[in-house]
């Protein structure tokens, strides 16, 4: 078996191991599903009703859902951070090192298992969105592509989480480091308000923010746009830009996370 095939095979075993841990620790799954439900309800009925004009009510709820999707799958990368930090602290990584397995399998297995958690979260959010009035108004093929873009984004950010988790000195540090950078990126975007409403400096950042690209692409594919469409190359080519951003994140952070794991596992 060549190295690539062995890495995929061993990664599948590690993925299954991590999913079994989720089953034994259902609080992780609850955290991944209850938070998006809370955000959907709060923003849809509390903040949504405070936004007047066309953005209020049902129209705002449709606008909102793609932002909640992106924020939730991004925040789920914190599970990757904490998972690696926990395995390091408990000596699990040392046990993996003693096994005849591919070095990339541990990182690949962790990011893949957390992708499965994101799939579950997206299903829960979609059902919750339907309850508050959200609907997919595009074609079936476009809807599938929208979900795939969102999952690609989730997997890309898991590689960022893997690097942070392997670099963190403790689970406590990992918990903070895995989330703190998410807040400015997710809020300085089109997740909750159109970027046209932001000050010029923040608008420029938001327009090129990968979060905005993924959110805009998903809204376009779901048919959830309303009001004046955003302008500029990132908005006019949202799906292409979102995919390019995801590929760039993976290309940068997958090798860095794998190299970091090799250094940690060789100690």
C-alpha positions, -999 to +999 in steps of 0.1 A: +000+000+000+015+034-010+018+062+015-012+081+002-036+051+004-022+043+038-028+078+050-064+077+038-070+043+054-054+052+087-072+085+087-105+067+084-097+046+115-088+078+134-120+094+122-141+065+135-122+067+168-130+104+172-167+099+163-169+072+190-156+097+215-183+121+204-209+094+210-195+088+245-193+125+252-227+138+238-221+173+254-198+180+225-226+173+200-250+193+221-227+223+220-224+220+183-262+220+178-277+240+207-256+271+199-268+275+163-304+270+174-299+298+200-284+321+175-311+315+149-339+322+174-322+353+190-312+370+157-345+360+140-369+372+166-350+396+189-326+415+166-346+408+134-377+426+147-356+456+157-344+461+121-369+482+103-378+484+066-373+456+042-347+439+063-372+432+091-393+401+097-393+372+072-369+389+048-343+393+075-347+357+086-339+345+051-309+368+049-297+357+083-295+319+079-265+317+057-246+339+082-256+316+110-245+286+090-210+301+083-205+313+119-215+279+133-193+257+111-164+281+117-169+279+155-170+241+152-133+243+143-128+250+180-136+213+185-105+205+164-084+228+186-096+214+219-095+178+206-058+180+197-049+199+229-068+172+249-050+144+231-017+160+237-024+166+274-036+130+280-007+114+261-029+101+233-005+115+207+023+096+223+003+064+218-003+072+182+034+077+177+041+042+188+017+027+162+027+017+127+004+044+111+007+073+087+017+106+104-009+125+084-037+101+096-041+117+130-046+152+116-067+140+087-089+119+110-095+148+134-104+173+107-127+147+090-145+137+122-152+174+130-165+178+095-191+151+103-201+172+134-205+202+111-228+181+088-250+173+118-250+210+129-260+221+093-289+196+094-301+209+127-298+246+116-316+239+084-346+224+102-346+253+127-344+277+098-374+261+082-393+266+114-386+304+115-396+309+079-364+304+059-368+287+025-344+276-002-356+294-033-330+283-057-327+250-076-319+217-060-285+216-076-277+251-064-288+242-029-265+211-029-236+233-041-244+258-014-241+232+013-209+218-002-193+253-002-202+256+035-188+222+043-156+230+024-153+261+044-158+241+076-131+216+066-107+244+057-110+261+090-105+227+108-069+227+095-064+261+111-078+247+143-055+217+140-024+239+139-037+260+168-045+229+189-011+213+182+007+246+192-013+252+223+003+245+256-028+234+274-065+228+269-073+261+286-051+280+262-066+261+233-101+270+243-093+307+241-070+306+211-095+285+191-123+311+193-108+345+199-098+351+163-132+339+150-152+368+165-138+397+145-138+377+112-174+365+116-188+398+127-169+420+102-187+403+074-221+401+057-232+375+083-258+397+101-259+430+081-252+439+045-216+452+041-230+483+025-241+495+060-206+494+074-181+523+075-159+524+044-128+510+061-147+480+076-167+475+044-134+470+025-123+444+050-157+427+050-160+426+012-128+405+009-133+385+041-135+348+033-166+346+057-184+371+035-174+352+003-189+319+017-220+337+031-226+356-002-221+324-023-245+305-001-272+332-003-269+334-040-272+296-044-301+294-019-318+323-036-320+343-003-308+377-016-329+408-011-324+445-016-297+460-037-270+434-045-235+441-032-210+452-058-173+445-064-154+415-077-157+393-045-195+398-044-201+394-081-180+361-082-189+350-047-189+312-053-156+313-072-140+335-046-153+313-017-138+282-032-105+299-039-104+311-003-111+276+010-084+261-012-059+287-002-066+281+035-062+243+031-030+248+010-014+269+037-026+253+069-027+216+060+011+214+055+017+236+085-005+214+108+010+182+094+045+195+100+036+206+135+022+172+143+054+156+131+074+178+154+051+171+183+050+134+177+088+131+174+094+145+208 
